[in-house]
Amino acid sequence: MRVLPYRTITESGTVLDVSLPLHPETVSPMRVQQLLTALEETLTREIHVLGVTSNGDVLQALAMALAIRAGLIESAPREALGLARDLAETALGAVSAVALSRLPAGHA
């Protein structure tokens, strides 16, 4: 199975390195990575603008966006909803299998 290696670093220096499994019918892993990075950057930017936002609210909005995006696929809405569920479960499973780390702090 192909995977997308992905690293994200929070402003506090917490690091998440994960290998996210790609669906067998993934057309462009590069495009998946670009979209994922754009979504992460947009979330971070918007949370800065909005102010204190709970993690639960962020996760709920993302889950709703996934559901809406899948529901907009007119040709096969039932299949798209099932695919979205499967993809979310696979990604969540990959993230649950890794531990967070911290970047070393130091002074130059």
Biopython code that builds the backbone (N, CA, C, O; Angstrom):
import numpy as np
from Bio.PDB.StructureBuilder import StructureBuilder

atoms = [
    (1, "MET", "N", (0.844, -1.187, 0.000)),
    (1, "MET", "CA", (0.000, 0.000, 0.000)),
    (1, "MET", "C", (0.889, 1.251, 0.000)),
    (1, "MET", "O", (1.847, 1.350, 0.768)),
    (2, "ARG", "N", (0.555, 2.182, -0.863)),
    (2, "ARG", "CA", (1.292, 3.446, -0.906)),
    (2, "ARG", "C", (0.895, 4.309, 0.286)),
    (2, "ARG", "O", (-0.244, 4.264, 0.751)),
    (3, "VAL", "N", (1.853, 5.094, 0.772)),
    (3, "VAL", "CA", (1.574, 5.992, 1.883)),
    (3, "VAL", "C", (2.063, 7.394, 1.548)),
    (3, "VAL", "O", (2.925, 7.589, 0.691)),
    (4, "LEU", "N", (1.496, 8.348, 2.240)),
    (4, "LEU", "CA", (1.912, 9.737, 2.134)),
    (4, "LEU", "C", (2.602, 10.095, 3.444)),
    (4, "LEU", "O", (1.935, 10.258, 4.466)),
    (5, "PRO", "N", (3.936, 10.220, 3.431)),
    (5, "PRO", "CA", (4.608, 10.659, 4.652)),
    (5, "PRO", "C", (4.275, 12.129, 4.885)),
    (5, "PRO", "O", (4.367, 12.946, 3.968)),
    (6, "TYR", "N", (3.893, 12.456, 6.100)),
    (6, "TYR", "CA", (3.475, 13.833, 6.360)),
    (6, "TYR", "C", (3.970, 14.267, 7.728)),
    (6, "TYR", "O", (3.881, 13.516, 8.699)),
    (7, "ARG", "N", (4.488, 15.475, 7.796)),
    (7, "ARG", "CA", (4.964, 16.054, 9.055)),
    (7, "ARG", "C", (4.266, 17.380, 9.253)),
    (7, "ARG", "O", (4.176, 18.198, 8.338)),
    (8, "THR", "N", (3.774, 17.579, 10.457)),
    (8, "THR", "CA", (3.224, 18.875, 10.818)),
    (8, "THR", "C", (3.815, 19.278, 12.156)),
    (8, "THR", "O", (4.036, 18.439, 13.030)),
    (9, "ILE", "N", (4.062, 20.549, 12.304)),
    (9, "ILE", "CA", (4.677, 21.082, 13.518)),
    (9, "ILE", "C", (3.816, 22.231, 14.022)),
    (9, "ILE", "O", (3.520, 23.168, 13.281)),
    (10, "THR", "N", (3.415, 22.153, 15.294)),
    (10, "THR", "CA", (2.618, 23.225, 15.879)),
    (10, "THR", "C", (3.520, 24.402, 16.229)),
    (10, "THR", "O", (4.745, 24.285, 16.218)),
    (11, "GLU", "N", (2.913, 25.511, 16.534)),
    (11, "GLU", "CA", (3.676, 26.698, 16.911)),
    (11, "GLU", "C", (4.455, 26.483, 18.206)),
    (11, "GLU", "O", (5.463, 27.150, 18.443)),
    (12, "SER", "N", (3.990, 25.548, 19.050)),
    (12, "SER", "CA", (4.683, 25.269, 20.306)),
    (12, "SER", "C", (5.802, 24.245, 20.128)),
    (12, "SER", "O", (6.486, 23.906, 21.094)),
    (13, "GLY", "N", (5.998, 23.747, 18.903)),
    (13, "GLY", "CA", (7.083, 22.818, 18.630)),
    (13, "GLY", "C", (6.701, 21.348, 18.693)),
    (13, "GLY", "O", (7.567, 20.482, 18.577)),
    (14, "THR", "N", (5.423, 21.053, 18.873)),
    (14, "THR", "CA", (4.985, 19.662, 18.852)),
    (14, "THR", "C", (4.999, 19.159, 17.412)),
    (14, "THR", "O", (4.529, 19.837, 16.497)),
    (15, "VAL", "N", (5.546, 17.958, 17.229)),
    (15, "VAL", "CA", (5.730, 17.392, 15.889)),
    (15, "VAL", "C", (4.881, 16.128, 15.761)),
    (15, "VAL", "O", (4.864, 15.279, 16.653)),
    (16, "LEU", "N", (4.186, 16.023, 14.644)),
    (16, "LEU", "CA", (3.471, 14.801, 14.295)),
    (16, "LEU", "C", (4.018, 14.323, 12.959)),
    (16, "LEU", "O", (3.803, 14.956, 11.926)),
    (17, "ASP", "N", (4.733, 13.190, 12.990)),
    (17, "ASP", "CA", (5.215, 12.535, 11.774)),
    (17, "ASP", "C", (4.359, 11.302, 11.578)),
    (17, "ASP", "O", (4.299, 10.440, 12.454)),
    (18, "VAL", "N", (3.698, 11.211, 10.440)),
    (18, "VAL", "CA", (2.786, 10.097, 10.203)),
    (18, "VAL", "C", (2.875, 9.648, 8.747)),
    (18, "VAL", "O", (3.103, 10.453, 7.844)),
    (19, "SER", "N", (2.691, 8.366, 8.546)),
    (19, "SER", "CA", (2.569, 7.810, 7.193)),
    (19, "SER", "C", (1.097, 7.529, 6.960)),
    (19, "SER", "O", (0.539, 6.587, 7.522)),
    (20, "LEU", "N", (0.479, 8.338, 6.140)),
    (20, "LEU", "CA", (-0.956, 8.221, 5.886)),
    (20, "LEU", "C", (-1.186, 7.309, 4.682)),
    (20, "LEU", "O", (-0.717, 7.606, 3.583)),
    (21, "PRO", "N", (-1.903, 6.204, 4.878)),
    (21, "PRO", "CA", (-2.168, 5.307, 3.755)),
    (21, "PRO", "C", (-2.987, 6.007, 2.678)),
    (21, "PRO", "O", (-3.947, 6.721, 2.969)),
    (22, "LEU", "N", (-2.595, 5.792, 1.452)),
    (22, "LEU", "CA", (-3.330, 6.335, 0.314)),
    (22, "LEU", "C", (-4.301, 5.279, -0.206)),
    (22, "LEU", "O", (-3.995, 4.087, -0.210)),
    (23, "HIS", "N", (-5.449, 5.722, -0.633)),
    (23, "HIS", "CA", (-6.433, 4.824, -1.238)),
    (23, "HIS", "C", (-5.820, 4.231, -2.509)),
    (23, "HIS", "O", (-5.086, 4.921, -3.215)),
    (24, "PRO", "N", (-6.111, 2.971, -2.806)),
    (24, "PRO", "CA", (-5.529, 2.360, -4.013)),
    (24, "PRO", "C", (-5.826, 3.121, -5.308)),
    (24, "PRO", "O", (-5.056, 3.029, -6.264)),
    (25, "GLU", "N", (-6.921, 3.862, -5.351)),
    (25, "GLU", "CA", (-7.268, 4.589, -6.562)),
    (25, "GLU", "C", (-6.842, 6.062, -6.528)),
    (25, "GLU", "O", (-7.321, 6.866, -7.327)),
    (26, "THR", "N", (-5.947, 6.408, -5.607)),
    (26, "THR", "CA", (-5.440, 7.780, -5.553)),
    (26, "THR", "C", (-4.792, 8.135, -6.884)),
    (26, "THR", "O", (-3.919, 7.417, -7.372)),
    (27, "VAL", "N", (-5.225, 9.241, -7.463)),
    (27, "VAL", "CA", (-4.703, 9.658, -8.755)),
    (27, "VAL", "C", (-3.380, 10.403, -8.589)),
    (27, "VAL", "O", (-2.432, 10.150, -9.333)),
    (28, "SER", "N", (-3.306, 11.321, -7.618)),
    (28, "SER", "CA", (-2.109, 12.149, -7.468)),
    (28, "SER", "C", (-1.757, 12.337, -5.988)),
    (28, "SER", "O", (-2.332, 13.195, -5.319)),
    (29, "PRO", "N", (-0.817, 11.540, -5.479)),
    (29, "PRO", "CA", (-0.372, 11.746, -4.100)),
    (29, "PRO", "C", (0.139, 13.170, -3.869)),
    (29, "PRO", "O", (-0.043, 13.736, -2.791)),
    (30, "MET", "N", (0.777, 13.739, -4.884)),
    (30, "MET", "CA", (1.281, 15.109, -4.739)),
    (30, "MET", "C", (0.124, 16.090, -4.519)),
    (30, "MET", "O", (0.222, 16.986, -3.681)),
    (31, "ARG", "N", (-0.961, 15.923, -5.264)),
    (31, "ARG", "CA", (-2.107, 16.804, -5.105)),
    (31, "ARG", "C", (-2.746, 16.608, -3.730)),
    (31, "ARG", "O", (-3.182, 17.575, -3.105)),
    (32, "VAL", "N", (-2.804, 15.360, -3.259)),
    (32, "VAL", "CA", (-3.335, 15.081, -1.918)),
    (32, "VAL", "C", (-2.503, 15.835, -0.879)),
    (32, "VAL", "O", (-3.054, 16.476, 0.016)),
    (33, "GLN", "N", (-1.179, 15.756, -1.002)),
    (33, "GLN", "CA", (-0.286, 16.450, -0.064)),
    (33, "GLN", "C", (-0.483, 17.955, -0.133)),
    (33, "GLN", "O", (-0.522, 18.622, 0.901)),
    (34, "GLN", "N", (-0.606, 18.495, -1.331)),
    (34, "GLN", "CA", (-0.800, 19.941, -1.482)),
    (34, "GLN", "C", (-2.116, 20.396, -0.854)),
    (34, "GLN", "O", (-2.157, 21.422, -0.173)),
    (35, "LEU", "N", (-3.177, 19.648, -1.075)),
    (35, "LEU", "CA", (-4.476, 20.008, -0.491)),
    (35, "LEU", "C", (-4.446, 19.891, 1.029)),
    (35, "LEU", "O", (-4.983, 20.747, 1.732)),
    (36, "LEU", "N", (-3.821, 18.836, 1.532)),
    (36, "LEU", "CA", (-3.719, 18.662, 2.981)),
    (36, "LEU", "C", (-2.958, 19.819, 3.618)),
    (36, "LEU", "O", (-3.379, 20.353, 4.645)),
    (37, "THR", "N", (-1.856, 20.201, 3.019)),
    (37, "THR", "CA", (-1.072, 21.326, 3.538)),
    (37, "THR", "C", (-1.882, 22.619, 3.480)),
    (37, "THR", "O", (-1.859, 23.408, 4.425)),
    (38, "ALA", "N", (-2.590, 22.839, 2.386)),
    (38, "ALA", "CA", (-3.412, 24.053, 2.261)),
    (38, "ALA", "C", (-4.505, 24.075, 3.328)),
    (38, "ALA", "O", (-4.777, 25.124, 3.913)),
    (39, "LEU", "N", (-5.132, 22.930, 3.584)),
    (39, "LEU", "CA", (-6.166, 22.877, 4.622)),
    (39, "LEU", "C", (-5.580, 23.165, 5.994)),
    (39, "LEU", "O", (-6.155, 23.933, 6.766)),
    (40, "GLU", "N", (-4.445, 22.557, 6.304)),
    (40, "GLU", "CA", (-3.803, 22.790, 7.603)),
    (40, "GLU", "C", (-3.416, 24.265, 7.770)),
    (40, "GLU", "O", (-3.641, 24.850, 8.830)),
    (41, "GLU", "N", (-2.842, 24.855, 6.740)),
    (41, "GLU", "CA", (-2.438, 26.265, 6.813)),
    (41, "GLU", "C", (-3.652, 27.177, 6.951)),
    (41, "GLU", "O", (-3.603, 28.162, 7.688)),
    (42, "THR", "N", (-4.731, 26.864, 6.257)),
    (42, "THR", "CA", (-5.948, 27.663, 6.342)),
    (42, "THR", "C", (-6.557, 27.574, 7.738)),
    (42, "THR", "O", (-6.980, 28.585, 8.297)),
    (43, "LEU", "N", (-6.601, 26.374, 8.297)),
    (43, "LEU", "CA", (-7.127, 26.216, 9.663)),
    (43, "LEU", "C", (-6.326, 27.041, 10.661)),
    (43, "LEU", "O", (-6.896, 27.758, 11.483)),
    (44, "THR", "N", (-5.009, 26.938, 10.587)),
    (44, "THR", "CA", (-4.152, 27.682, 11.506)),
    (44, "THR", "C", (-4.388, 29.185, 11.368)),
    (44, "THR", "O", (-4.527, 29.893, 12.365)),
    (45, "ARG", "N", (-4.432, 29.661, 10.133)),
    (45, "ARG", "CA", (-4.642, 31.095, 9.893)),
    (45, "ARG", "C", (-6.005, 31.547, 10.429)),
    (45, "ARG", "O", (-6.098, 32.588, 11.080)),
    (46, "GLU", "N", (-7.052, 30.780, 10.162)),
    (46, "GLU", "CA", (-8.393, 31.165, 10.598)),
    (46, "GLU", "C", (-8.540, 31.124, 12.114)),
    (46, "GLU", "O", (-9.227, 31.967, 12.689)),
    (47, "ILE", "N", (-7.909, 30.164, 12.763)),
    (47, "ILE", "CA", (-7.976, 30.101, 14.226)),
    (47, "ILE", "C", (-7.295, 31.318, 14.831)),
    (47, "ILE", "O", (-7.741, 31.832, 15.856)),
    (48, "HIS", "N", (-6.210, 31.785, 14.202)),
    (48, "HIS", "CA", (-5.562, 33.012, 14.680)),
    (48, "HIS", "C", (-6.510, 34.202, 14.581)),
    (48, "HIS", "O", (-6.541, 35.056, 15.467)),
    (49, "VAL", "N", (-7.278, 34.252, 13.504)),
    (49, "VAL", "CA", (-8.209, 35.358, 13.299)),
    (49, "VAL", "C", (-9.394, 35.254, 14.261)),
    (49, "VAL", "O", (-9.812, 36.252, 14.848)),
    (50, "LEU", "N", (-9.929, 34.046, 14.417)),
    (50, "LEU", "CA", (-11.119, 33.847, 15.240)),
    (50, "LEU", "C", (-10.848, 33.958, 16.730)),
    (50, "LEU", "O", (-11.738, 34.316, 17.501)),
    (51, "GLY", "N", (-9.642, 33.657, 17.134)),
    (51, "GLY", "CA", (-9.325, 33.651, 18.553)),
    (51, "GLY", "C", (-9.512, 32.260, 19.132)),
    (51, "GLY", "O", (-9.562, 31.271, 18.400)),
    (52, "VAL", "N", (-9.615, 32.192, 20.435)),
    (52, "VAL", "CA", (-9.704, 30.905, 21.127)),
    (52, "VAL", "C", (-10.817, 30.060, 20.518)),
    (52, "VAL", "O", (-11.976, 30.473, 20.468)),
    (53, "THR", "N", (-10.443, 28.877, 20.060)),
    (53, "THR", "CA", (-11.376, 27.954, 19.417)),
    (53, "THR", "C", (-11.079, 26.565, 19.961)),
    (53, "THR", "O", (-9.926, 26.133, 19.972)),
    (54, "SER", "N", (-12.100, 25.874, 20.405)),
    (54, "SER", "CA", (-11.870, 24.548, 20.987)),
    (54, "SER", "C", (-11.509, 23.535, 19.898)),
    (54, "SER", "O", (-11.946, 23.641, 18.752)),
    (55, "ASN", "N", (-10.702, 22.558, 20.289)),
    (55, "ASN", "CA", (-10.338, 21.487, 19.363)),
    (55, "ASN", "C", (-11.576, 20.726, 18.904)),
    (55, "ASN", "O", (-11.652, 20.299, 17.752)),
    (56, "GLY", "N", (-12.535, 20.555, 19.789)),
    (56, "GLY", "CA", (-13.776, 19.871, 19.421)),
    (56, "GLY", "C", (-14.537, 20.605, 18.339)),
    (56, "GLY", "O", (-15.086, 19.981, 17.430)),
    (57, "ASP", "N", (-14.575, 21.930, 18.429)),
    (57, "ASP", "CA", (-15.247, 22.721, 17.391)),
    (57, "ASP", "C", (-14.535, 22.592, 16.049)),
    (57, "ASP", "O", (-15.180, 22.510, 15.004)),
    (58, "VAL", "N", (-13.202, 22.573, 16.079)),
    (58, "VAL", "CA", (-12.432, 22.417, 14.845)),
    (58, "VAL", "C", (-12.717, 21.044, 14.230)),
    (58, "VAL", "O", (-12.979, 20.938, 13.032)),
    (59, "LEU", "N", (-12.665, 19.998, 15.051)),
    (59, "LEU", "CA", (-12.921, 18.645, 14.536)),
    (59, "LEU", "C", (-14.338, 18.510, 13.998)),
    (59, "LEU", "O", (-14.559, 17.867, 12.972)),
    (60, "GLN", "N", (-15.301, 19.119, 14.692)),
    (60, "GLN", "CA", (-16.684, 19.054, 14.229)),
    (60, "GLN", "C", (-16.846, 19.737, 12.872)),
    (60, "GLN", "O", (-17.520, 19.215, 11.984)),
    (61, "ALA", "N", (-16.228, 20.900, 12.717)),
    (61, "ALA", "CA", (-16.315, 21.613, 11.443)),
    (61, "ALA", "C", (-15.672, 20.798, 10.319)),
    (61, "ALA", "O", (-16.203, 20.747, 9.210)),
    (62, "LEU", "N", (-14.530, 20.160, 10.602)),
    (62, "LEU", "CA", (-13.877, 19.337, 9.593)),
    (62, "LEU", "C", (-14.728, 18.131, 9.217)),
    (62, "LEU", "O", (-14.832, 17.785, 8.040)),
    (63, "ALA", "N", (-15.333, 17.493, 10.207)),
    (63, "ALA", "CA", (-16.197, 16.344, 9.927)),
    (63, "ALA", "C", (-17.396, 16.772, 9.081)),
    (63, "ALA", "O", (-17.789, 16.065, 8.152)),
    (64, "MET", "N", (-17.968, 17.917, 9.401)),
    (64, "MET", "CA", (-19.100, 18.424, 8.632)),
    (64, "MET", "C", (-18.682, 18.774, 7.216)),
    (64, "MET", "O", (-19.425, 18.509, 6.270)),
    (65, "ALA", "N", (-17.489, 19.373, 7.051)),
    (65, "ALA", "CA", (-16.990, 19.710, 5.714)),
    (65, "ALA", "C", (-16.766, 18.449, 4.887)),
    (65, "ALA", "O", (-17.074, 18.428, 3.696)),
    (66, "LEU", "N", (-16.232, 17.394, 5.510)),
    (66, "LEU", "CA", (-16.044, 16.133, 4.805)),
    (66, "LEU", "C", (-17.382, 15.563, 4.354)),
    (66, "LEU", "O", (-17.523, 15.116, 3.216)),
    (67, "ALA", "N", (-18.355, 15.582, 5.244)),
    (67, "ALA", "CA", (-19.683, 15.053, 4.909)),
    (67, "ALA", "C", (-20.331, 15.855, 3.775)),
    (67, "ALA", "O", (-20.903, 15.279, 2.849)),
    (68, "ILE", "N", (-20.238, 17.163, 3.854)),
    (68, "ILE", "CA", (-20.828, 18.017, 2.818)),
    (68, "ILE", "C", (-20.133, 17.790, 1.483)),
    (68, "ILE", "O", (-20.786, 17.677, 0.446)),
    (69, "ARG", "N", (-18.794, 17.724, 1.515)),
    (69, "ARG", "CA", (-18.040, 17.517, 0.269)),
    (69, "ARG", "C", (-18.435, 16.191, -0.376)),
    (69, "ARG", "O", (-18.630, 16.120, -1.590)),
    (70, "ALA", "N", (-18.554, 15.140, 0.440)),
    (70, "ALA", "CA", (-18.961, 13.834, -0.085)),
    (70, "ALA", "C", (-20.399, 13.884, -0.601)),
    (70, "ALA", "O", (-20.718, 13.260, -1.614)),
    (71, "GLY", "N", (-21.264, 14.624, 0.093)),
    (71, "GLY", "CA", (-22.651, 14.729, -0.330)),
    (71, "GLY", "C", (-22.848, 15.492, -1.623)),
    (71, "GLY", "O", (-23.879, 15.346, -2.280)),
    (72, "LEU", "N", (-21.871, 16.305, -1.993)),
    (72, "LEU", "CA", (-21.963, 17.089, -3.229)),
    (72, "LEU", "C", (-21.625, 16.291, -4.479)),
    (72, "LEU", "O", (-21.810, 16.776, -5.595)),
    (73, "ILE", "N", (-21.134, 15.073, -4.301)),
    (73, "ILE", "CA", (-20.803, 14.241, -5.453)),
    (73, "ILE", "C", (-22.098, 13.642, -5.973)),
    (73, "ILE", "O", (-22.620, 12.679, -5.411)),
    (74, "GLU", "N", (-22.610, 14.217, -7.046)),
    (74, "GLU", "CA", (-23.941, 13.871, -7.543)),
    (74, "GLU", "C", (-24.022, 12.482, -8.160)),
    (74, "GLU", "O", (-25.058, 11.825, -8.067)),
    (75, "SER", "N", (-22.952, 12.033, -8.782)),
    (75, "SER", "CA", (-23.032, 10.779, -9.533)),
    (75, "SER", "C", (-23.211, 9.555, -8.635)),
    (75, "SER", "O", (-23.834, 8.576, -9.046)),
    (76, "ALA", "N", (-22.675, 9.599, -7.426)),
    (76, "ALA", "CA", (-22.759, 8.435, -6.541)),
    (76, "ALA", "C", (-22.695, 8.880, -5.080)),
    (76, "ALA", "O", (-21.715, 8.599, -4.390)),
    (77, "PRO", "N", (-23.741, 9.577, -4.600)),
    (77, "PRO", "CA", (-23.653, 10.120, -3.240)),
    (77, "PRO", "C", (-23.491, 9.051, -2.164)),
    (77, "PRO", "O", (-22.724, 9.252, -1.222)),
    (78, "ARG", "N", (-24.180, 7.934, -2.274)),
    (78, "ARG", "CA", (-24.078, 6.890, -1.252)),
    (78, "ARG", "C", (-22.659, 6.312, -1.213)),
    (78, "ARG", "O", (-22.097, 6.104, -0.138)),
    (79, "GLU", "N", (-22.087, 6.056, -2.391)),
    (79, "GLU", "CA", (-20.732, 5.525, -2.454)),
    (79, "GLU", "C", (-19.720, 6.543, -1.935)),
    (79, "GLU", "O", (-18.762, 6.178, -1.253)),
    (80, "ALA", "N", (-19.933, 7.811, -2.255)),
    (80, "ALA", "CA", (-19.018, 8.864, -1.801)),
    (80, "ALA", "C", (-19.035, 8.979, -0.282)),
    (80, "ALA", "O", (-17.988, 9.165, 0.337)),
    (81, "LEU", "N", (-20.208, 8.870, 0.319)),
    (81, "LEU", "CA", (-20.292, 8.933, 1.778)),
    (81, "LEU", "C", (-19.573, 7.742, 2.408)),
    (81, "LEU", "O", (-18.897, 7.895, 3.425)),
    (82, "GLY", "N", (-19.715, 6.568, 1.815)),
    (82, "GLY", "CA", (-19.000, 5.388, 2.311)),
    (82, "GLY", "C", (-17.500, 5.534, 2.159)),
    (82, "GLY", "O", (-16.744, 5.165, 3.057)),
    (83, "LEU", "N", (-17.064, 6.070, 1.028)),
    (83, "LEU", "CA", (-15.643, 6.293, 0.799)),
    (83, "LEU", "C", (-15.097, 7.296, 1.812)),
    (83, "LEU", "O", (-14.017, 7.093, 2.367)),
    (84, "ALA", "N", (-15.837, 8.374, 2.056)),
    (84, "ALA", "CA", (-15.392, 9.389, 3.023)),
    (84, "ALA", "C", (-15.229, 8.760, 4.403)),
    (84, "ALA", "O", (-14.257, 9.039, 5.105)),
    (85, "ARG", "N", (-16.172, 7.919, 4.788)),
    (85, "ARG", "CA", (-16.096, 7.237, 6.084)),
    (85, "ARG", "C", (-14.855, 6.345, 6.148)),
    (85, "ARG", "O", (-14.119, 6.361, 7.134)),
    (86, "ASP", "N", (-14.634, 5.569, 5.088)),
    (86, "ASP", "CA", (-13.475, 4.672, 5.053)),
    (86, "ASP", "C", (-12.159, 5.439, 5.088)),
    (86, "ASP", "O", (-11.231, 5.057, 5.801)),
    (87, "LEU", "N", (-12.079, 6.517, 4.319)),
    (87, "LEU", "CA", (-10.856, 7.318, 4.295)),
    (87, "LEU", "C", (-10.575, 7.955, 5.651)),
    (87, "LEU", "O", (-9.429, 7.986, 6.099)),
    (88, "ALA", "N", (-11.620, 8.464, 6.305)),
    (88, "ALA", "CA", (-11.451, 9.069, 7.630)),
    (88, "ALA", "C", (-10.977, 8.028, 8.640)),
    (88, "ALA", "O", (-10.074, 8.298, 9.432)),
    (89, "GLU", "N", (-11.576, 6.849, 8.616)),
    (89, "GLU", "CA", (-11.171, 5.793, 9.547)),
    (89, "GLU", "C", (-9.721, 5.372, 9.317)),
    (89, "GLU", "O", (-8.981, 5.144, 10.274)),
    (90, "THR", "N", (-9.316, 5.268, 8.064)),
    (90, "THR", "CA", (-7.943, 4.885, 7.740)),
    (90, "THR", "C", (-6.952, 5.945, 8.230)),
    (90, "THR", "O", (-5.932, 5.612, 8.834)),
    (91, "ALA", "N", (-7.252, 7.211, 7.971)),
    (91, "ALA", "CA", (-6.366, 8.297, 8.399)),
    (91, "ALA", "C", (-6.300, 8.383, 9.924)),
    (91, "ALA", "O", (-5.223, 8.572, 10.490)),
    (92, "LEU", "N", (-7.446, 8.244, 10.586)),
    (92, "LEU", "CA", (-7.459, 8.276, 12.049)),
    (92, "LEU", "C", (-6.662, 7.114, 12.628)),
    (92, "LEU", "O", (-5.963, 7.272, 13.629)),
    (93, "GLY", "N", (-6.767, 5.958, 12.003)),
    (93, "GLY", "CA", (-5.994, 4.811, 12.462)),
    (93, "GLY", "C", (-4.500, 5.042, 12.332)),
    (93, "GLY", "O", (-3.734, 4.659, 13.216)),
    (94, "ALA", "N", (-4.078, 5.661, 11.243)),
    (94, "ALA", "CA", (-2.652, 5.947, 11.039)),
    (94, "ALA", "C", (-2.136, 6.922, 12.088)),
    (94, "ALA", "O", (-1.039, 6.748, 12.619)),
    (95, "VAL", "N", (-2.928, 7.949, 12.385)),
    (95, "VAL", "CA", (-2.489, 8.950, 13.357)),
    (95, "VAL", "C", (-2.479, 8.360, 14.766)),
    (95, "VAL", "O", (-1.609, 8.698, 15.569)),
    (96, "SER", "N", (-3.431, 7.486, 15.075)),
    (96, "SER", "CA", (-3.478, 6.912, 16.422)),
    (96, "SER", "C", (-2.294, 5.984, 16.683)),
    (96, "SER", "O", (-2.005, 5.662, 17.835)),
    (97, "ALA", "N", (-1.613, 5.555, 15.634)),
    (97, "ALA", "CA", (-0.486, 4.633, 15.779)),
    (97, "ALA", "C", (0.847, 5.351, 15.998)),
    (97, "ALA", "O", (1.868, 4.686, 16.175)),
    (98, "VAL", "N", (0.869, 6.673, 15.990)),
    (98, "VAL", "CA", (2.129, 7.400, 16.173)),
    (98, "VAL", "C", (2.053, 8.281, 17.412)),
    (98, "VAL", "O", (0.972, 8.645, 17.874)),
    (99, "ALA", "N", (3.217, 8.609, 17.931)),
    (99, "ALA", "CA", (3.299, 9.460, 19.113)),
    (99, "ALA", "C", (3.769, 10.852, 18.708)),
    (99, "ALA", "O", (4.533, 11.015, 17.756)),
    (100, "LEU", "N", (3.303, 11.838, 19.438)),
    (100, "LEU", "CA", (3.772, 13.207, 19.232)),
    (100, "LEU", "C", (5.178, 13.330, 19.798)),
    (100, "LEU", "O", (5.526, 12.635, 20.752)),
    (101, "SER", "N", (5.979, 14.198, 19.226)),
    (101, "SER", "CA", (7.302, 14.495, 19.759)),
    (101, "SER", "C", (7.465, 16.005, 19.831)),
    (101, "SER", "O", (6.618, 16.759, 19.352)),
    (102, "ARG", "N", (8.551, 16.429, 20.427)),
    (102, "ARG", "CA", (8.832, 17.861, 20.540)),
    (102, "ARG", "C", (10.149, 18.171, 19.867)),
    (102, "ARG", "O", (11.100, 17.394, 19.954)),
    (103, "LEU", "N", (10.204, 19.298, 19.202)),
    (103, "LEU", "CA", (11.476, 19.758, 18.631)),
    (103, "LEU", "C", (12.382, 20.168, 19.781)),
    (103, "LEU", "O", (11.915, 20.709, 20.784)),
    (104, "PRO", "N", (13.670, 19.914, 19.636)),
    (104, "PRO", "CA", (14.577, 20.348, 20.689)),
    (104, "PRO", "C", (14.593, 21.865, 20.800)),
    (104, "PRO", "O", (14.610, 22.573, 19.794)),
    (105, "ALA", "N", (14.586, 22.350, 22.025)),
    (105, "ALA", "CA", (14.656, 23.788, 22.259)),
    (105, "ALA", "C", (16.097, 24.135, 22.616)),
    (105, "ALA", "O", (16.791, 23.363, 23.277)),
    (106, "GLY", "N", (16.518, 25.272, 22.182)),
    (106, "GLY", "CA", (17.870, 25.675, 22.493)),
    (106, "GLY", "C", (18.072, 27.133, 22.164)),
    (106, "GLY", "O", (17.184, 27.797, 21.631)),
    (107, "HIS", "N", (19.216, 27.605, 22.478)),
    (107, "HIS", "CA", (19.548, 29.001, 22.219)),
    (107, "HIS", "C", (20.763, 29.044, 21.309)),
    (107, "HIS", "O", (21.708, 28.274, 21.479)),
    (108, "ALA", "N", (20.732, 29.931, 20.363)),
    (108, "ALA", "CA", (21.854, 30.055, 19.431)),
    (108, "ALA", "C", (22.873, 31.021, 19.964)),
    (108, "ALA", "O", (23.894, 31.259, 19.319)),
]
sb = StructureBuilder()
sb.init_structure("model")
sb.init_model(0)
sb.init_chain("A")
sb.init_seg("    ")
for serial, (resi, resn, name, xyz) in enumerate(atoms, 1):
    if name == "N":
        sb.init_residue(resn, " ", resi, " ")
    sb.init_atom(name, np.array(xyz, "f"), 0.0, 1.0, " ", f" {name:<3s}", serial, name[0])
structure = sb.get_structure()
